[in-house]
Structures are given as structure tokens and as C-alpha cells.
Amino acid sequence: MKTILSIFGTRPEAIKMAPVIRELARHSDRIVSKVCVTAQHRQMLDQVLELFGIVPDFDLNLMAENQTPSQVAAAALTRLEPILKDVRPDWVPVQGDTTTVAAASLAAFLARAKVGHVEAGLRTYDKWSPFPEEVMRRIAGVIADLHFTPTEQSRQNLLREGTAPASVINTGNTVIDAVLWAAAQPFDLRTLPLDAALLDHLTGQPTGTPGQKPPIDLVLVTAHRRESFGEPFENICHALRELAASGAGRIQIVYPVHLNPNVQEPVNRILRGTPNVHLLPPLDYLPLVHLMKRARIALTDSGGIQEEAPGFGIPVLVMRDVTERPEGVEAGTARLVGTDRARIVGEARRLLDDPAEYARMGRSANPYGDGHAAERIVKALLES
């Protein structure tokens, strides 16, 4: 029997680790699977754990108001040490590029446990963008014994850096496993705090005379990146305000707003009360996926949305100057628009107003996987 201790702490990590943990449970005759959460994100993490039916064996409950990455790393290192000493895992899978990933990888190394890095090999080669994710994932990459890459390009990144080829396994991205599972689960969109006309459009249950129903283009927005705080983030908010005003009611923007005060303040100051802009609290993963399925386009600085939306044929405009997920840009499913107000508005209107341009992006193949990444990861851990 192999003992495998999966460690994660944020909502994105939980989403992408959930398929792995579910797959590990299918091999209980050969694997003792344990789960440790740092709870770097508390409420948002718990939503995903409940959805996927994951009950942690260890919960560090590290989330504190206004905590810094240094504080998270220090607390995680200190509190993981006795757990690793007690469990003595053969493998510690970690996912992605958070402070939890870097700290868990180092703690596992110091405990002489092997590390498997899920979603390995993403690079911008600019340590300040995204900050601090670019350095966090590279720390995990230095320590990892197995690197589970989501695409061939991420695999090539690691090989160019001198990583042993036998340790790099191209599995696809587990987020595709997760989003396909979630999209198949039932969810009533009418439970969301949106106005009746928009809900009628989203649910396909219009009121009144169907022929009089105005067309609606739903624009799903997620934006919260640390490197955009300040003027770039204000530019994003002003762009959303201008885009909403430009569509004569046709363009409806739905924006679940991250809880970080650096996001909440400019969003509420600039966008609160704007017609056709619907500001929601952070959404559970299931309603977010079901909203995404019904969106016309996605405007985001999130890595996950870049990977998930193309699976539903939805073009993605990435409000960043660089992305560690260039495969989507190269495949035509995503386009970098930065944080320039005019460019965001212009590219969004171009997609919404030009059917041929929309078709070019919407019909491009999703380069991030086929929904079987978790099976390949667990197979590799069993064979190692």
C-alpha cells in the first residue's frame, strides 16, 4: 500500500485536485489516501470540498484577515511538519502556483517525501507577473519528483530547463475533468440574485411574448489579480462600465467579485449601481460553471477561466499583459487584451458584433485536456 497525502489550500487548487482525490479513492485496495488543507482560502475552499464530497483528514485553518504570503508560508511550514512526520507519505501531490504549493513542497522535501506537482511547467519567465505565482510554481518545480504537465508546451518548458524527461508526464489539465463533471450536475440558476429578465434569458424561460424578448449577450467577468491592483484594476472597471453602456441593454455583465479589499473597493466605487452590470458575491463553483456555459464571452484575469470556457465554445479575453497559458492564445480560444480600457472595450465589442470573428474563436479546439488527466496522474503515482 502506498500512502499519499494531498495538500492544497485555495479554491482553484481544490477544484483541480478534486478529480485526483476522487480517482485516488477508486484505488483504495492499493492506496491510503489522506487529504490536508491549509485553508489559505476558508469559505471559498469549503464550497468546493462540499461540492466534490471531500472531507479533509487535516485542516490547518490558516486563513486570517489581511495575511501576507510570507505569513501563510511560515504557518504552513510549521504546522505541516508534525503531520508529515506522523503520516510519513510516499507521495505528496500539490497543485499549481500558490503560497501553499511552495510551502507544502518544501515541507515535504524536508520530511523526505516525494512530491508530485500537478499543473507543472507553466511559465511567463517574468517573476513579477503573475506575482507571486510565477515564483511559487518554480519553487515547486525545483523540488518535485514527478511533474504532471497540462500541455505539451508546459512539458517542453521543463525539458528546456533541464528537468529529467522521465519525470515529466503530460496528463492534460485536471480542471477539464472538474468542469465537465460540474457541468453535468443539476443547478437552478434562478437561485442567483439576478433580475428577472436576465434569468429568463439564462434559463430559456422568457416571460411575455417570446417574439418581443430582446437579445442578451451575457459577459462573464472574473478579475482579481494582485499585479493589477491600483490603476490597472481601475482601468478594468472603467472598461466594464463603458462596455455595459455601449450595448443599449443588450450587453449584460455578470461579475462575481472577489473578497479582497483591493478588488472590492474599486469595483464598488466605479461599478456599483451601473445599469446592466450585475455585481455578485463570490460564487460557488457549480453556479459559476453553469453561468459560464451560458455566457457569450468571458473577460478574465483568471487562469482557470482561460482553461474552462473554451470547453463550452466561449471566447476568452484575458485582461493581462502576459499569460502562462499561451496554448489558448495560440489555439485561438483566448486573446490577450491587457488592462487598457479602450482595448478591452474594443476587443469585446468586436467579438459581440462580428459573427465571423466570434465563430473563429468559439470553434477553436480546447488545448487543455480531454477530462482524463486525474486517471493518468494516479496511474503514474501507482507505478512510481
C-alpha positions as CSV (number, residue, x, y, z in Angstrom):
1,M,0.0,0.0,0.0
2,K,1.2,3.5,-0.8
3,T,0.3,6.4,1.4
4,I,-0.5,9.6,-0.5
5,L,-1.0,12.9,1.3
6,S,-2.6,15.5,-1.0
7,I,-2.1,19.1,0.2
8,F,-3.9,22.2,-1.0
9,G,-5.3,25.4,0.4
10,T,-7.2,27.6,-2.1
11,R,-10.4,27.2,-4.1
12,P,-8.6,26.8,-7.5
13,E,-6.3,24.2,-6.0
14,A,-9.3,22.3,-4.6
15,I,-11.1,22.4,-8.0
16,K,-8.1,20.9,-9.8
17,M,-7.1,18.4,-7.0
18,A,-10.7,17.1,-6.5
19,P,-10.6,14.8,-9.6
20,V,-7.2,13.4,-8.4
21,I,-8.6,12.8,-4.9
22,R,-11.7,11.1,-6.3
23,E,-9.5,8.9,-8.5
24,L,-7.2,8.0,-5.6
25,A,-10.3,6.8,-3.7
26,R,-11.1,4.4,-6.6
27,H,-7.8,2.5,-5.7
28,S,-8.3,2.0,-2.0
29,D,-7.0,-1.5,-2.4
30,R,-3.6,-0.1,-3.3
31,I,-3.6,3.4,-1.8
32,V,-4.1,5.0,1.6
33,S,-5.3,8.5,0.6
34,K,-5.1,11.4,3.1
35,V,-6.1,15.0,2.5
36,C,-4.6,18.1,4.2
37,V,-6.0,21.6,3.6
38,T,-4.2,24.7,4.7
39,A,-7.4,26.7,4.2
40,Q,-5.4,29.6,2.8
41,H,-8.9,30.5,1.5
42,R,-11.5,29.4,4.0
43,Q,-15.1,29.9,2.8
44,M,-14.2,29.6,-0.9
45,L,-12.3,26.4,-0.2
46,D,-15.2,24.8,1.8
47,Q,-17.6,25.3,-1.0
48,V,-15.5,23.1,-3.3
49,L,-14.9,20.5,-0.7
50,E,-18.7,20.1,-0.1
51,L,-19.4,20.0,-3.8
52,F,-17.0,17.2,-4.5
53,G,-17.6,15.4,-1.3
54,I,-14.1,15.7,0.1
55,V,-13.6,15.5,3.9
56,P,-10.1,16.6,4.9
57,D,-8.1,14.4,7.3
58,F,-6.2,17.5,8.4
59,D,-7.3,21.2,8.4
60,L,-4.7,23.8,9.3
61,N,-7.3,26.6,9.1
62,L,-4.6,29.2,8.3
63,M,-6.8,31.9,6.8
64,A,-6.5,35.3,8.6
65,E,-7.6,38.8,7.7
66,N,-5.0,40.7,5.6
67,Q,-2.5,37.9,5.8
68,T,0.6,38.1,3.6
69,P,2.1,35.3,1.6
70,S,5.1,35.2,4.0
71,Q,2.7,34.7,6.9
72,V,0.9,31.9,5.1
73,A,4.2,30.2,4.1
74,A,5.6,30.4,7.7
75,A,2.5,29.0,9.3
76,A,2.1,26.2,6.7
77,L,5.7,25.1,7.1
78,T,5.5,25.0,10.9
79,R,2.1,23.2,11.0
80,L,2.8,20.7,8.2
81,E,5.9,19.3,9.8
82,P,4.2,17.2,12.5
83,I,1.6,16.0,10.1
84,L,4.2,14.8,7.6
85,K,6.2,13.2,10.4
86,D,3.1,11.3,11.6
87,V,1.7,10.2,8.1
88,R,5.0,9.5,6.5
89,P,3.6,9.7,3.0
90,D,5.2,8.1,0.0
91,W,3.9,10.9,-2.2
92,V,2.7,14.4,-1.6
93,P,0.7,15.8,-4.6
94,V,0.4,19.5,-4.8
95,Q,-1.2,21.7,-7.4
96,G,-0.4,24.9,-9.2
97,D,1.3,28.0,-8.0
98,T,0.1,29.3,-4.7
99,T,1.9,30.0,-1.4
100,T,0.5,26.7,-0.1
101,V,2.1,24.8,-3.1
102,A,5.6,26.3,-2.4
103,A,5.4,25.8,1.3
104,A,3.9,22.2,1.1
105,S,6.6,21.2,-1.4
106,L,9.4,22.4,0.8
107,A,7.8,20.8,3.9
108,A,7.5,17.5,2.0
109,F,11.1,17.7,0.9
110,L,12.3,18.4,4.4
111,A,10.3,15.3,5.5
112,R,12.0,13.3,2.7
113,A,8.6,12.6,1.0
114,K,8.4,12.7,-2.8
115,V,6.4,15.5,-4.4
116,G,4.1,15.3,-7.5
117,H,3.4,18.7,-9.0
118,V,0.0,18.8,-10.7
119,E,-0.2,21.5,-13.4
120,A,3.6,21.8,-13.7
121,G,5.6,23.7,-16.2
122,L,3.6,26.9,-16.6
123,R,5.9,29.8,-17.3
124,T,5.9,33.5,-18.2
125,Y,9.6,33.8,-17.3
126,D,8.8,37.1,-15.6
127,K,9.0,36.7,-11.9
128,W,6.8,39.7,-11.2
129,S,3.9,38.6,-13.5
130,P,1.9,36.9,-12.2
131,F,3.0,37.8,-8.7
132,P,3.7,35.8,-6.6
133,E,2.5,32.8,-8.7
134,E,5.4,32.6,-11.2
135,V,8.0,32.1,-8.4
136,M,5.8,29.8,-6.3
137,R,5.3,27.3,-9.1
138,R,9.0,27.4,-9.9
139,I,9.9,26.6,-6.3
140,A,7.5,23.6,-6.5
141,G,9.2,22.6,-9.8
142,V,12.7,22.6,-8.3
143,I,11.5,20.2,-5.6
144,A,9.1,17.9,-7.5
145,D,10.0,14.3,-8.3
146,L,7.2,14.0,-10.8
147,H,5.9,16.8,-13.0
148,F,2.3,16.4,-14.3
149,T,2.1,18.9,-17.2
150,P,-1.2,20.1,-18.6
151,T,0.0,20.6,-22.2
152,E,2.9,19.8,-24.4
153,Q,4.2,23.3,-24.3
154,S,4.4,23.2,-20.5
155,R,6.3,19.9,-20.8
156,Q,8.7,21.5,-23.2
157,N,9.3,24.4,-20.8
158,L,10.5,21.9,-18.2
159,L,12.7,20.0,-20.6
160,R,14.4,23.2,-21.7
161,E,15.1,23.9,-18.0
162,G,16.9,20.6,-17.7
163,T,14.2,18.6,-15.9
164,A,14.7,14.8,-16.3
165,P,12.5,13.7,-19.2
166,A,11.3,10.6,-17.4
167,S,9.9,12.7,-14.6
168,V,7.7,14.8,-16.8
169,I,4.4,13.3,-17.7
170,N,1.9,15.2,-20.0
171,T,-1.5,14.4,-18.5
172,G,-3.8,17.2,-19.6
173,N,-5.3,19.6,-17.0
174,T,-7.4,18.3,-14.2
175,V,-9.6,21.4,-14.4
176,I,-11.2,19.9,-17.5
177,D,-12.0,16.8,-15.5
178,A,-13.6,19.0,-12.9
179,V,-15.5,21.4,-15.1
180,L,-17.1,18.5,-17.2
181,W,-18.2,16.8,-14.0
182,A,-19.7,20.0,-12.6
183,A,-21.4,21.0,-15.8
184,A,-23.3,17.7,-15.7
185,Q,-24.6,18.3,-12.2
186,P,-28.1,20.0,-11.8
187,F,-28.3,23.6,-10.7
188,D,-31.2,26.1,-10.7
189,L,-29.9,29.5,-11.9
190,R,-33.0,31.1,-10.6
191,T,-31.4,30.9,-7.1
192,L,-28.9,33.6,-8.1
193,P,-29.6,37.2,-7.2
194,L,-30.1,38.4,-10.8
195,D,-33.0,40.4,-12.3
196,A,-36.0,38.5,-13.8
197,A,-35.3,39.4,-17.5
198,L,-31.7,38.1,-17.3
199,L,-32.8,35.0,-15.5
200,D,-35.5,34.4,-18.2
201,H,-32.7,34.6,-20.8
202,L,-30.3,32.3,-18.9
203,T,-32.9,29.7,-18.2
204,G,-34.7,29.8,-21.5
205,Q,-38.0,30.5,-19.9
206,P,-39.0,34.0,-21.1
207,T,-42.0,35.9,-19.8
208,G,-44.4,37.7,-22.1
209,T,-44.4,37.3,-25.8
210,P,-41.3,35.3,-27.0
211,G,-41.0,37.4,-30.2
212,Q,-40.7,40.6,-28.1
213,K,-37.8,39.3,-26.0
214,P,-34.7,41.4,-26.6
215,P,-31.5,39.7,-27.3
216,I,-29.0,39.5,-24.5
217,D,-25.2,38.9,-24.6
218,L,-24.0,37.7,-21.2
219,V,-20.5,38.8,-20.5
220,L,-19.0,36.8,-17.5
221,V,-16.2,38.7,-15.7
222,T,-13.7,37.5,-13.2
223,A,-10.9,39.8,-12.1
224,H,-8.7,39.8,-9.0
225,R,-5.0,39.6,-9.9
226,R,-2.6,41.1,-7.4
227,E,-0.3,42.6,-10.1
228,S,-3.3,44.6,-11.4
229,F,-4.2,46.3,-8.1
230,G,-4.3,50.1,-8.4
231,E,-4.6,52.0,-11.7
232,P,-4.7,48.8,-13.9
233,F,-7.6,47.5,-12.0
234,E,-9.4,50.8,-12.1
235,N,-8.9,50.7,-15.9
236,I,-10.6,47.3,-16.0
237,C,-13.6,48.7,-14.0
238,H,-14.0,51.7,-16.2
239,A,-13.8,49.4,-19.3
240,L,-16.6,47.3,-17.9
241,R,-18.7,50.4,-17.2
242,E,-18.2,51.6,-20.8
243,L,-18.9,48.2,-22.3
244,A,-22.1,47.9,-20.4
245,A,-23.3,51.3,-21.6
246,S,-22.4,50.6,-25.2
247,G,-24.9,47.9,-25.8
248,A,-28.2,49.6,-25.3
249,G,-29.2,47.0,-22.8
250,R,-28.1,44.0,-24.9
251,I,-24.8,43.6,-23.1
252,Q,-25.3,42.3,-19.6
253,I,-22.2,41.9,-17.4
254,V,-22.2,39.5,-14.5
255,Y,-19.2,39.9,-12.2
256,P,-18.8,37.7,-9.1
257,V,-16.5,40.0,-7.0
258,H,-13.5,38.6,-5.1
259,L,-13.5,39.4,-1.4
260,N,-10.0,41.0,-1.4
261,P,-10.4,44.7,-0.3
262,N,-8.2,45.8,-3.2
263,V,-10.8,44.4,-5.5
264,Q,-14.0,45.3,-3.6
265,E,-13.1,49.0,-3.2
266,P,-12.6,50.0,-6.9
267,V,-15.4,47.6,-8.1
268,N,-18.0,49.1,-5.8
269,R,-16.8,52.7,-6.3
270,I,-16.8,52.5,-10.1
271,L,-19.4,49.9,-10.9
272,R,-22.0,49.7,-8.1
273,G,-25.3,50.8,-9.5
274,T,-24.2,50.8,-13.1
275,P,-27.1,49.7,-15.4
276,N,-26.5,46.3,-17.0
277,V,-23.7,45.4,-14.5
278,H,-24.6,42.7,-12.0
279,L,-22.2,42.5,-9.1
280,L,-22.5,39.2,-7.2
281,P,-20.7,37.9,-4.2
282,P,-18.1,35.2,-4.9
283,L,-20.0,32.2,-6.4
284,D,-19.6,28.5,-5.6
285,Y,-18.0,26.5,-8.3
286,L,-21.3,24.9,-9.5
287,P,-23.2,28.1,-10.3
288,L,-20.1,29.7,-11.8
289,V,-19.8,26.8,-14.2
290,H,-23.5,27.0,-15.2
291,L,-23.2,30.7,-15.7
292,M,-20.1,30.1,-17.8
293,K,-22.0,27.7,-20.0
294,R,-24.5,30.4,-20.9
295,A,-22.1,33.3,-21.4
296,R,-21.4,34.8,-24.8
297,I,-17.8,35.8,-23.9
298,A,-15.6,35.7,-20.8
299,L,-13.5,38.6,-19.6
300,T,-11.0,37.4,-17.1
301,D,-7.6,37.5,-15.5
302,S,-8.1,34.1,-14.0
303,G,-6.1,31.1,-15.2
304,G,-9.0,28.6,-14.6
305,I,-11.4,30.5,-16.8
306,Q,-8.9,30.5,-19.7
307,E,-8.9,26.8,-19.5
308,E,-12.6,26.1,-18.7
309,A,-14.5,28.4,-21.0
310,P,-13.1,27.1,-24.3
311,G,-14.6,23.7,-23.4
312,F,-18.0,25.3,-23.9
313,G,-17.0,27.2,-27.1
314,I,-16.8,30.5,-25.3
315,P,-14.1,33.0,-26.4
316,V,-11.9,34.4,-23.6
317,L,-10.4,37.9,-23.4
318,V,-7.5,37.8,-20.9
319,M,-7.1,41.1,-19.0
320,R,-3.4,40.6,-18.5
321,D,-0.3,41.6,-20.5
322,V,1.2,38.0,-20.3
323,T,-0.2,34.6,-19.6
324,E,1.4,31.4,-18.5
325,R,-1.3,29.6,-20.6
326,P,-0.2,30.6,-24.1
327,E,-1.7,27.5,-25.6
328,G,-5.2,29.1,-25.6
329,V,-3.8,32.2,-27.4
330,E,-2.1,30.0,-29.9
331,A,-5.1,27.8,-30.4
332,G,-7.4,30.9,-30.9
333,T,-9.6,30.3,-27.8
334,A,-8.1,33.2,-25.9
335,R,-6.8,36.7,-26.7
336,L,-4.6,38.9,-24.5
337,V,-6.1,42.4,-24.1
338,G,-4.1,43.7,-21.1
339,T,-5.7,46.3,-18.8
340,D,-6.1,49.1,-21.3
341,R,-9.6,50.5,-21.2
342,A,-10.0,51.1,-24.9
343,R,-8.6,47.8,-25.9
344,I,-10.8,45.8,-23.5
345,V,-13.9,47.5,-24.8
346,G,-12.9,47.3,-28.5
347,E,-12.0,43.6,-28.4
348,A,-15.2,42.8,-26.5
349,R,-17.4,44.7,-29.0
350,R,-15.5,43.1,-31.9
351,L,-16.5,39.7,-30.7
352,L,-20.0,40.6,-29.8
353,D,-20.7,42.5,-33.1
354,D,-18.8,40.3,-35.6
355,P,-20.3,36.8,-36.0
356,A,-17.4,35.7,-38.2
357,E,-14.8,36.8,-35.6
358,Y,-16.8,35.2,-32.8
359,A,-17.0,31.9,-34.8
360,R,-13.3,31.8,-35.3
361,M,-12.6,31.9,-31.5
362,G,-15.7,29.9,-30.4
363,R,-15.0,27.0,-32.7
364,S,-11.3,26.6,-31.8
365,A,-10.4,23.4,-30.0
366,N,-9.7,23.5,-26.3
367,P,-6.0,22.7,-25.9
368,Y,-6.1,21.9,-22.2
369,G,-7.3,18.3,-22.0
370,D,-9.8,15.6,-22.5
371,G,-11.2,15.0,-19.0
372,H,-8.9,12.1,-18.1
373,A,-6.0,13.8,-16.5
374,A,-6.6,12.5,-13.0
375,E,-6.5,8.9,-14.2
376,R,-3.1,9.5,-15.8
377,I,-1.8,11.2,-12.6
378,V,-2.9,8.4,-10.3
379,K,-1.6,5.7,-12.7
380,A,1.8,7.4,-12.6
381,L,1.8,7.6,-8.8
382,L,0.9,3.9,-8.6
383,E,3.7,2.9,-11.0
384,S,6.4,5.0,-9.4
